[in-house]
């Protein structure tokens, strides 16, 4: 193998830690996109940012950024420890506390079968960064396009983030238990997925049809 080939392989290597960083960054932009597209906060409280070859909108609200920063830092740690199964973002009517939308991001930990026939988790893989960003771009585009089929949210709404972890996970004291916030008689649209070759994320949105 030449030095050029080796350099290419190294630059495309995705470690468990690197994958956790990629996914937590995606969650940041994905959550911000939902907040903007669904009008949870005023449009003027967002600023433009270039990422994944797209112009994305992220909140400038200090309280929201502090909340998201804390949540995403914890998610990154749990991704590295393989303790997280999915992230769910719910949008609620502030007045009635009724759940109107439920954005679900299932997280799979990629596996490989070794020479001994045993299935083990992938700790490091080779995948082109450009390919990963392209897959993430497609998911973000679908989130942006969701306004074409989701019902108009014509009430004041809030959002919550639910994290599903394995039973043996140590949860910080400031995190509380929550019900799953399912929506009765909901419609669901499965969105695209993306993979770092270490983790895979599958997106979907459920929504209340009779607003």
C-alpha positions as protocol buffer text, in pm:
chain_id: "A"
residue {
  index: 1
  type: UNK
  ca { x: 0 y: 0 z: 0 }
}
residue {
  index: 2
  type: UNK
  ca { x: 136 y: 341 z: -93 }
}
residue {
  index: 3
  type: UNK
  ca { x: 151 y: 636 z: 145 }
}
residue {
  index: 4
  type: UNK
  ca { x: -126 y: 803 z: -58 }
}
residue {
  index: 5
  type: UNK
  ca { x: -353 y: 501 z: -21 }
}
residue {
  index: 6
  type: UNK
  ca { x: -282 y: 488 z: 351 }
}
residue {
  index: 7
  type: UNK
  ca { x: -360 y: 858 z: 390 }
}
residue {
  index: 8
  type: UNK
  ca { x: -691 y: 813 z: 210 }
}
residue {
  index: 9
  type: UNK
  ca { x: -789 y: 524 z: 432 }
}
residue {
  index: 10
  type: UNK
  ca { x: -696 y: 715 z: 748 }
}
residue {
  index: 11
  type: UNK
  ca { x: -890 y: 1026 z: 647 }
}
residue {
  index: 12
  type: UNK
  ca { x: -1200 y: 814 z: 584 }
}
residue {
  index: 13
  type: UNK
  ca { x: -1173 y: 621 z: 910 }
}
residue {
  index: 14
  type: UNK
  ca { x: -1473 y: 664 z: 1141 }
}
residue {
  index: 15
  type: UNK
  ca { x: -1413 y: 578 z: 1506 }
}
residue {
  index: 16
  type: UNK
  ca { x: -1679 y: 523 z: 1771 }
}
residue {
  index: 17
  type: UNK
  ca { x: -1596 y: 863 z: 1920 }
}
residue {
  index: 18
  type: UNK
  ca { x: -1598 y: 1031 z: 1579 }
}
residue {
  index: 19
  type: UNK
  ca { x: -1931 y: 873 z: 1491 }
}
residue {
  index: 20
  type: UNK
  ca { x: -2083 y: 995 z: 1819 }
}
residue {
  index: 21
  type: UNK
  ca { x: -1967 y: 1348 z: 1733 }
}
residue {
  index: 22
  type: UNK
  ca { x: -2117 y: 1330 z: 1381 }
}
residue {
  index: 23
  type: UNK
  ca { x: -2454 y: 1211 z: 1513 }
}
residue {
  index: 24
  type: UNK
  ca { x: -2476 y: 1460 z: 1799 }
}
residue {
  index: 25
  type: UNK
  ca { x: -2401 y: 1739 z: 1549 }
}
residue {
  index: 26
  type: UNK
  ca { x: -2676 y: 1606 z: 1322 }
}
residue {
  index: 27
  type: UNK
  ca { x: -2920 y: 1611 z: 1614 }
}
residue {
  index: 28
  type: UNK
  ca { x: -2831 y: 1973 z: 1681 }
}
residue {
  index: 29
  type: UNK
  ca { x: -2904 y: 2079 z: 1323 }
}
residue {
  index: 30
  type: UNK
  ca { x: -3203 y: 1845 z: 1290 }
}
residue {
  index: 31
  type: UNK
  ca { x: -3369 y: 1971 z: 1609 }
}
residue {
  index: 32
  type: UNK
  ca { x: -3303 y: 2332 z: 1509 }
}
residue {
  index: 33
  type: UNK
  ca { x: -3453 y: 2267 z: 1165 }
}
residue {
  index: 34
  type: UNK
  ca { x: -3768 y: 2125 z: 1325 }
}
residue {
  index: 35
  type: UNK
  ca { x: -3795 y: 2421 z: 1563 }
}
residue {
  index: 36
  type: UNK
  ca { x: -3769 y: 2661 z: 1269 }
}
residue {
  index: 37
  type: UNK
  ca { x: -3984 y: 2475 z: 1016 }
}
residue {
  index: 38
  type: UNK
  ca { x: -4263 y: 2414 z: 1266 }
}
residue {
  index: 39
  type: UNK
  ca { x: -4261 y: 2772 z: 1395 }
}
residue {
  index: 40
  type: UNK
  ca { x: -4193 y: 2684 z: 1759 }
}
residue {
  index: 41
  type: UNK
  ca { x: -3989 y: 3005 z: 1793 }
}
residue {
  index: 42
  type: UNK
  ca { x: -4006 y: 3328 z: 1587 }
}
residue {
  index: 43
  type: UNK
  ca { x: -3816 y: 3320 z: 1257 }
}
residue {
  index: 44
  type: UNK
  ca { x: -3614 y: 3626 z: 1361 }
}
residue {
  index: 45
  type: UNK
  ca { x: -3462 y: 3429 z: 1650 }
}
residue {
  index: 46
  type: UNK
  ca { x: -3270 y: 3206 z: 1406 }
}
residue {
  index: 47
  type: UNK
  ca { x: -2949 y: 3267 z: 1217 }
}
residue {
  index: 48
  type: UNK
  ca { x: -2817 y: 3105 z: 899 }
}
residue {
  index: 49
  type: UNK
  ca { x: -2532 y: 2857 z: 901 }
}
residue {
  index: 50
  type: UNK
  ca { x: -2370 y: 2653 z: 623 }
}
residue {
  index: 51
  type: UNK
  ca { x: -2342 y: 2280 z: 688 }
}
residue {
  index: 52
  type: UNK
  ca { x: -2377 y: 1962 z: 479 }
}
residue {
  index: 53
  type: UNK
  ca { x: -2387 y: 2179 z: 166 }
}
residue {
  index: 54
  type: UNK
  ca { x: -2709 y: 2341 z: 292 }
}
residue {
  index: 55
  type: UNK
  ca { x: -2806 y: 2674 z: 444 }
}
residue {
  index: 56
  type: UNK
  ca { x: -2944 y: 2575 z: 784 }
}
residue {
  index: 57
  type: UNK
  ca { x: -3116 y: 2785 z: 1048 }
}
residue {
  index: 58
  type: UNK
  ca { x: -3011 y: 2761 z: 1411 }
}
residue {
  index: 59
  type: UNK
  ca { x: -3159 y: 2937 z: 1712 }
}
residue {
  index: 60
  type: UNK
  ca { x: -2988 y: 3233 z: 1875 }
}
residue {
  index: 61
  type: UNK
  ca { x: -3195 y: 3194 z: 2193 }
}
residue {
  index: 62
  type: UNK
  ca { x: -2949 y: 3150 z: 2481 }
}
residue {
  index: 63
  type: UNK
  ca { x: -3183 y: 2937 z: 2694 }
}
residue {
  index: 64
  type: UNK
  ca { x: -3259 y: 2698 z: 2407 }
}
residue {
  index: 65
  type: UNK
  ca { x: -2890 y: 2672 z: 2314 }
}
residue {
  index: 66
  type: UNK
  ca { x: -2795 y: 2599 z: 2676 }
}
residue {
  index: 67
  type: UNK
  ca { x: -3063 y: 2329 z: 2700 }
}
residue {
  index: 68
  type: UNK
  ca { x: -2961 y: 2171 z: 2369 }
}
residue {
  index: 69
  type: UNK
  ca { x: -2592 y: 2191 z: 2460 }
}
residue {
  index: 70
  type: UNK
  ca { x: -2649 y: 1997 z: 2782 }
}
residue {
  index: 71
  type: UNK
  ca { x: -2871 y: 1737 z: 2613 }
}
residue {
  index: 72
  type: UNK
  ca { x: -2640 y: 1684 z: 2317 }
}
residue {
  index: 73
  type: UNK
  ca { x: -2329 y: 1651 z: 2535 }
}
residue {
  index: 74
  type: UNK
  ca { x: -2503 y: 1374 z: 2729 }
}
residue {
  index: 75
  type: UNK
  ca { x: -2620 y: 1208 z: 2407 }
}
residue {
  index: 76
  type: UNK
  ca { x: -2265 y: 1211 z: 2273 }
}
residue {
  index: 77
  type: UNK
  ca { x: -2141 y: 1035 z: 2588 }
}
residue {
  index: 78
  type: UNK
  ca { x: -2417 y: 775 z: 2565 }
}
residue {
  index: 79
  type: UNK
  ca { x: -2347 y: 717 z: 2195 }
}
residue {
  index: 80
  type: UNK
  ca { x: -1983 y: 646 z: 2278 }
}
residue {
  index: 81
  type: UNK
  ca { x: -2093 y: 406 z: 2551 }
}
residue {
  index: 82
  type: UNK
  ca { x: -2359 y: 246 z: 2324 }
}
residue {
  index: 83
  type: UNK
  ca { x: -2626 y: 318 z: 2584 }
}
residue {
  index: 84
  type: UNK
  ca { x: -2877 y: 506 z: 2367 }
}
residue {
  index: 85
  type: UNK
  ca { x: -3152 y: 347 z: 2159 }
}
residue {
  index: 86
  type: UNK
  ca { x: -3337 y: 649 z: 2025 }
}
residue {
  index: 87
  type: UNK
  ca { x: -3398 y: 1020 z: 2055 }
}
residue {
  index: 88
  type: UNK
  ca { x: -3754 y: 1151 z: 2037 }
}
residue {
  index: 89
  type: UNK
  ca { x: -3853 y: 1515 z: 1999 }
}
residue {
  index: 90
  type: UNK
  ca { x: -4215 y: 1594 z: 2085 }
}
residue {
  index: 91
  type: UNK
  ca { x: -4408 y: 1910 z: 2007 }
}
residue {
  index: 92
  type: UNK
  ca { x: -4690 y: 1992 z: 2249 }
}
residue {
  index: 93
  type: UNK
  ca { x: -4978 y: 2237 z: 2268 }
}
residue {
  index: 94
  type: UNK
  ca { x: -4873 y: 2467 z: 2554 }
}
residue {
  index: 95
  type: UNK
  ca { x: -5231 y: 2514 z: 2671 }
}
residue {
  index: 96
  type: UNK
  ca { x: -5356 y: 2154 z: 2672 }
}
residue {
  index: 97
  type: UNK
  ca { x: -5015 y: 1976 z: 2685 }
}
residue {
  index: 98
  type: UNK
  ca { x: -5144 y: 1753 z: 2406 }
}
residue {
  index: 99
  type: UNK
  ca { x: -4869 y: 1597 z: 2190 }
}
residue {
  index: 100
  type: UNK
  ca { x: -4914 y: 1713 z: 1830 }
}
residue {
  index: 101
  type: UNK
  ca { x: -4596 y: 1579 z: 1667 }
}
residue {
  index: 102
  type: UNK
  ca { x: -4343 y: 1313 z: 1758 }
}
residue {
  index: 103
  type: UNK
  ca { x: -4012 y: 1307 z: 1574 }
}
residue {
  index: 104
  type: UNK
  ca { x: -3830 y: 978 z: 1632 }
}
residue {
  index: 105
  type: UNK
  ca { x: -3467 y: 901 z: 1553 }
}
residue {
  index: 106
  type: UNK
  ca { x: -3384 y: 533 z: 1612 }
}
residue {
  index: 107
  type: UNK
  ca { x: -3017 y: 458 z: 1668 }
}
residue {
  index: 108
  type: UNK
  ca { x: -2868 y: 123 z: 1570 }
}
residue {
  index: 109
  type: UNK
  ca { x: -2517 y: 17 z: 1660 }
}
residue {
  index: 110
  type: UNK
  ca { x: -2363 y: -141 z: 1351 }
}
residue {
  index: 111
  type: UNK
  ca { x: -2230 y: -495 z: 1394 }
}
residue {
  index: 112
  type: UNK
  ca { x: -1998 y: -729 z: 1207 }
}
residue {
  index: 113
  type: UNK
  ca { x: -1951 y: -1106 z: 1223 }
}
residue {
  index: 114
  type: UNK
  ca { x: -1595 y: -1200 z: 1314 }
}
residue {
  index: 115
  type: UNK
  ca { x: -1395 y: -1495 z: 1187 }
}
residue {
  index: 116
  type: UNK
  ca { x: -1503 y: -1686 z: 1496 }
}
residue {
  index: 117
  type: UNK
  ca { x: -1867 y: -1643 z: 1393 }
}
residue {
  index: 118
  type: UNK
  ca { x: -1945 y: -1409 z: 1681 }
}
residue {
  index: 119
  type: UNK
  ca { x: -2132 y: -1086 z: 1619 }
}
residue {
  index: 120
  type: UNK
  ca { x: -1958 y: -781 z: 1761 }
}
residue {
  index: 121
  type: UNK
  ca { x: -2005 y: -406 z: 1750 }
}
residue {
  index: 122
  type: UNK
  ca { x: -1810 y: -201 z: 1498 }
}
residue {
  index: 123
  type: UNK
  ca { x: -1555 y: 20 z: 1678 }
}
residue {
  index: 124
  type: UNK
  ca { x: -1401 y: 168 z: 1366 }
}
residue {
  index: 125
  type: UNK
  ca { x: -1503 y: 167 z: 1002 }
}
residue {
  index: 126
  type: UNK
  ca { x: -1403 y: 325 z: 674 }
}
residue {
  index: 127
  type: UNK
  ca { x: -1658 y: 552 z: 507 }
}
residue {
  index: 128
  type: UNK
  ca { x: -1607 y: 866 z: 305 }
}
residue {
  index: 129
  type: UNK
  ca { x: -1698 y: 1179 z: 503 }
}
residue {
  index: 130
  type: UNK
  ca { x: -1856 y: 1330 z: 192 }
}
residue {
  index: 131
  type: UNK
  ca { x: -2086 y: 1027 z: 161 }
}
residue {
  index: 132
  type: UNK
  ca { x: -2194 y: 1053 z: 527 }
}
residue {
  index: 133
  type: UNK
  ca { x: -2264 y: 1426 z: 491 }
}
residue {
  index: 134
  type: UNK
  ca { x: -2461 y: 1358 z: 173 }
}
residue {
  index: 135
  type: UNK
  ca { x: -2684 y: 1107 z: 356 }
}
residue {
  index: 136
  type: UNK
  ca { x: -2736 y: 1354 z: 643 }
}
residue {
  index: 137
  type: UNK
  ca { x: -2817 y: 1628 z: 390 }
}
residue {
  index: 138
  type: UNK
  ca { x: -3096 y: 1411 z: 246 }
}
residue {
  index: 139
  type: UNK
  ca { x: -3249 y: 1361 z: 593 }
}
residue {
  index: 140
  type: UNK
  ca { x: -3233 y: 1736 z: 671 }
}
residue {
  index: 141
  type: UNK
  ca { x: -3394 y: 1812 z: 335 }
}
residue {
  index: 142
  type: UNK
  ca { x: -3682 y: 1581 z: 421 }
}
residue {
  index: 143
  type: UNK
  ca { x: -3728 y: 1756 z: 756 }
}
residue {
  index: 144
  type: UNK
  ca { x: -3740 y: 2089 z: 570 }
}
residue {
  index: 145
  type: UNK
  ca { x: -3989 y: 1951 z: 318 }
}
residue {
  index: 146
  type: UNK
  ca { x: -4214 y: 1811 z: 594 }
}
residue {
  index: 147
  type: UNK
  ca { x: -4414 y: 2136 z: 604 }
}
residue {
  index: 148
  type: UNK
  ca { x: -4578 y: 2023 z: 280 }
}
residue {
  index: 149
  type: UNK
  ca { x: -4767 y: 1738 z: 452 }
}
residue {
  index: 150
  type: UNK
  ca { x: -4770 y: 1819 z: 826 }
}
residue {
  index: 151
  type: UNK
  ca { x: -5080 y: 2000 z: 960 }
}
residue {
  index: 152
  type: UNK
  ca { x: -5042 y: 2366 z: 1047 }
}
residue {
  index: 153
  type: UNK
  ca { x: -4959 y: 2422 z: 1414 }
}
residue {
  index: 154
  type: UNK
  ca { x: -5187 y: 2717 z: 1484 }
}
residue {
  index: 155
  type: UNK
  ca { x: -5136 y: 2719 z: 1862 }
}
residue {
  index: 156
  type: UNK
  ca { x: -4850 y: 2806 z: 2096 }
}
residue {
  index: 157
  type: UNK
  ca { x: -4624 y: 2500 z: 2114 }
}
residue {
  index: 158
  type: UNK
  ca { x: -4333 y: 2380 z: 2326 }
}
residue {
  index: 159
  type: UNK
  ca { x: -4087 y: 2096 z: 2270 }
}
residue {
  index: 160
  type: UNK
  ca { x: -3937 y: 1820 z: 2481 }
}
residue {
  index: 161
  type: UNK
  ca { x: -3657 y: 1576 z: 2408 }
}
residue {
  index: 162
  type: UNK
  ca { x: -3690 y: 1217 z: 2526 }
}
residue {
  index: 163
  type: UNK
  ca { x: -3394 y: 979 z: 2530 }
}
residue {
  index: 164
  type: UNK
  ca { x: -3441 y: 603 z: 2533 }
}
residue {
  index: 165
  type: UNK
  ca { x: -3145 y: 429 z: 2697 }
}
residue {
  index: 166
  type: UNK
  ca { x: -3061 y: 76 z: 2804 }
}
residue {
  index: 167
  type: UNK
  ca { x: -3175 y: -27 z: 3152 }
}
residue {
  index: 168
  type: UNK
  ca { x: -2824 y: -32 z: 3297 }
}
residue {
  index: 169
  type: UNK
  ca { x: -2758 y: 331 z: 3201 }
}
residue {
  index: 170
  type: UNK
  ca { x: -2670 y: 579 z: 3474 }
}
residue {
  index: 171
  type: UNK
  ca { x: -2897 y: 879 z: 3429 }
}
residue {
  index: 172
  type: UNK
  ca { x: -2803 y: 1223 z: 3569 }
}
residue {
  index: 173
  type: UNK
  ca { x: -3019 y: 1333 z: 3863 }
}
residue {
  index: 174
  type: UNK
  ca { x: -3151 y: 1634 z: 3671 }
}
residue {
  index: 175
  type: UNK
  ca { x: -3307 y: 1403 z: 3411 }
}
residue {
  index: 176
  type: UNK
  ca { x: -3659 y: 1285 z: 3496 }
}
residue {
  index: 177
  type: UNK
  ca { x: -3876 y: 995 z: 3388 }
}
residue {
  index: 178
  type: UNK
  ca { x: -4128 y: 1059 z: 3113 }
}
residue {
  index: 179
  type: UNK
  ca { x: -4413 y: 879 z: 2943 }
}
residue {
  index: 180
  type: UNK
  ca { x: -4351 y: 795 z: 2575 }
}
residue {
  index: 181
  type: UNK
  ca { x: -4577 y: 1081 z: 2455 }
}
residue {
  index: 182
  type: UNK
  ca { x: -4751 y: 872 z: 2189 }
}
residue {
  index: 183
  type: UNK
  ca { x: -5017 y: 1032 z: 1969 }
}
residue {
  index: 184
  type: UNK
  ca { x: -5352 y: 853 z: 1945 }
}
residue {
  index: 185
  type: UNK
  ca { x: -5476 y: 784 z: 1591 }
}
residue {
  index: 186
  type: UNK
  ca { x: -5164 y: 937 z: 1442 }
}
residue {
  index: 187
  type: UNK
  ca { x: -5021 y: 925 z: 1093 }
}
residue {
  index: 188
  type: UNK
  ca { x: -4655 y: 829 z: 1055 }
}
residue {
  index: 189
  type: UNK
  ca { x: -4412 y: 912 z: 777 }
}
residue {
  index: 190
  type: UNK
  ca { x: -4082 y: 724 z: 769 }
}
residue {
  index: 191
  type: UNK
  ca { x: -3798 y: 947 z: 654 }
}
residue {
  index: 192
  type: UNK
  ca { x: -3455 y: 858 z: 525 }
}
residue {
  index: 193
  type: UNK
  ca { x: -3179 y: 701 z: 729 }
}
residue {
  index: 194
  type: UNK
  ca { x: -2805 y: 757 z: 736 }
}
residue {
  index: 195
  type: UNK
  ca { x: -2509 y: 556 z: 859 }
}
residue {
  index: 196
  type: UNK
  ca { x: -2156 y: 637 z: 969 }
}
residue {
  index: 197
  type: UNK
  ca { x: -2085 y: 261 z: 942 }
}
residue {
  index: 198
  type: UNK
  ca { x: -2051 y: 266 z: 1324 }
}
residue {
  index: 199
  type: UNK
  ca { x: -2401 y: 399 z: 1403 }
}
residue {
  index: 200
  type: UNK
  ca { x: -2716 y: 409 z: 1190 }
}
residue {
  index: 201
  type: UNK
  ca { x: -2996 y: 663 z: 1241 }
}
residue {
  index: 202
  type: UNK
  ca { x: -3349 y: 609 z: 1107 }
}
residue {
  index: 203
  type: UNK
  ca { x: -3584 y: 908 z: 1116 }
}
residue {
  index: 204
  type: UNK
  ca { x: -3965 y: 919 z: 1124 }
}
residue {
  index: 205
  type: UNK
  ca { x: -4238 y: 1164 z: 1224 }
}
residue {
  index: 206
  type: UNK
  ca { x: -4583 y: 1091 z: 1371 }
}
residue {
  index: 207
  type: UNK
  ca { x: -4845 y: 1364 z: 1379 }
}
residue {
  index: 208
  type: UNK
  ca { x: -5197 y: 1431 z: 1493 }
}
residue {
  index: 209
  type: UNK
  ca { x: -5426 y: 1460 z: 1195 }
}
residue {
  index: 210
  type: UNK
  ca { x: -5736 y: 1613 z: 1355 }
}
residue {
  index: 211
  type: UNK
  ca { x: -5598 y: 1944 z: 1480 }
}
